[in-house]
Amino acid sequence: MTSTEPERTEPPTPAATEKIEPARRGRVLADLTPLRMSPDFRRLWTGDTVSRAGQSMTALAVSLQVYDITRSSFAVGLVGLFSLVPLVLFGLYGGAIADTVDRRRLGLYSALGLCGLSVALATAALCGYHRVWLLYGVVSLQAVCGGLNAPARTAMIPRLIPPEHLPAANALGSITQTAGSLVGPMLGGLVVGFWGYQTAYLLDAAAFTASLYAMWRLPAMLPHTPAGRRRGRASVVDGLRFLAGRPNLRMTFFTDMCAMVLAQPKALFPAVAALWFGGDARTTGLLVAAPAVGALLGGVFSGWLGRVRRHGLGIVLAVSGWGAAVAVFGLTRDLWLGLLFLALAGCSDTISMVFRGTMLQVAAPDEMRGRLQGVFIVVVAGGPRLGDFVAGTVGGLTSPAVAITGGGTLCVAAVWLLAAKWRRFVRYDARWPQA
């Protein structure tokens, strides 16, 4: 008879805890221990850092090329739609596949597919074949490969790093993600401006060699299967059913949706830049960059996160910090003060992401990690876009100030209402993880 209760892990002994704590005590900067202790993780992290920058560069180049061909902002907006739908669908499906097959092979083949698609873009540009339908098709296929790659890659990390070092590993991952989104577009604009689209695409393909090498060097990563159970076909529905019965893991998604849907002001930045600060596109760029800069700083100064055991409470406080910072931003009319609060919101988001990612990796059994990471991708990809729609609608019906400050306030209220209903989440202890 198979029990439906989540597995319980005994808390570490005091002696074991003492071995961990001295190295962390007083640390402020990002903990590099995962990079030092695991060559496999170090190669995987390095490859991901380089390839993310390349993919961000390609994303900007595709948008510029679509606009160059069509002179239509609507056509550029369709790029996001053509990438979102397959990313959501194959994020879920890719998670199910990652719980069935060798995750190393899935990560390797999907990364090879992404590399090949960048080569296809470069070849078309070199041949002078500029067709919007081709760009839309390649973007869709990139989202498919990305939806297969991300769950497999993320589900590997708990097999490479001990549980006590996962917060540090996830903080390093946040640095990769944020740095890629900042550096990639800047490089993309320069490369396209000086050497053309084909050069940007070729550089992206070359960047993927680091990720391919890292995946190739990994050992086999077949999912663990409980004793007495044969590994078979993994179902997306089974993963969602598992999540429905695990309140702590479910809360990681609920709290993130509070932030991303209720307090996502990005769609209002162009109006805010003009109406509040008398600025232009450059001002909008500063507003967009400020949360990313804060998120990057949150990752760089993340050394203290490894000492936090109450991950559930940390998530509640971090999401509350995001909502509060967004709400105050909606009240200020000083640009630099507004940028400061947006940066604080980005820093809070990094803290929340580190704890949420760690809970998903530690409290979930290995056989379910791929599917839960697939759900994570759907929430991360779809939540902000839904938030843009909510903010734009409320801002259009009322005003940007009402949408931003009201959304931030509602986010704080919603996350504490959830915390009051599921108090076990607030009491969650990383030394005794329960789903």
Number of C-alpha atoms within 10 A of each C-alpha: 3 6 6 8 10 15 14 11 12 9 13 11 9 8 8 10 13 11 10 14 13 10 11 16 12 11 16 13 14 21 25 15 14 22 19 10 14 14 15 19 22 18 20 24 22 18 21 23 23 21 28 24 28 28 27 22 28 30 20 20 25 24 18 17 21 24 17 13 12 13 12 11 11 10 16 20 13 14 20 16 15 19 21 19 17 20 27 23 17 23 32 28 22 28 32 29 24 34 30 20 19 16 29 22 20 23 27 20 18 21 24 18 18 25 25 15 20 26 19 19 24 22 15 17 18 14 9 10 11 16 14 19 10 14 20 21 14 20 26 21 19 25 23 25 26 23 25 29 29 23 32 31 20 21 27 24 19 18 14 17 19 14 19 18 18 23 29 28 28 25 30 23 21 23 21 22 20 24 20 22 19 17 15 23 20 15 19 29 18 13 19 20 12 10 10 18 24 24 19 29 30 19 21 28 25 17 21 26 17 20 25 22 14 23 24 16 13 19 12 13 17 18 22 13 16 11 6 7 8 8 15 10 11 20 18 22 12 13 22 16 11 20 20 12 14 16 15 25 23 18 23 22 16 15 25 25 22 26 29 25 21 27 31 28 32 19 20 21 19 18 17 23 20 14 13 16 17 11 15 14 12 11 18 19 13 16 24 19 18 21 25 24 22 24 26 25 20 24 29 17 16 26 21 17 22 23 16 13 18 16 25 27 21 21 26 23 19 24 31 28 25 31 33 23 24 29 28 18 24 23 13 16 13 11 17 13 13 21 21 18 24 28 27 24 28 27 27 25 27 29 26 27 22 26 29 24 20 24 25 22 26 21 22 22 17 20 21 28 27 36 32 28 26 33 25 24 23 20 20 16 18 18 21 22 20 17 23 20 16 20 27 21 16 18 19 12 11 11 16 24 21 17 26 28 22 19 28 30 21 19 30 25 15 19 24 16 11 17 19 12 10 14 13 15 25 20 15 20 18 21 17 15 21 22 23
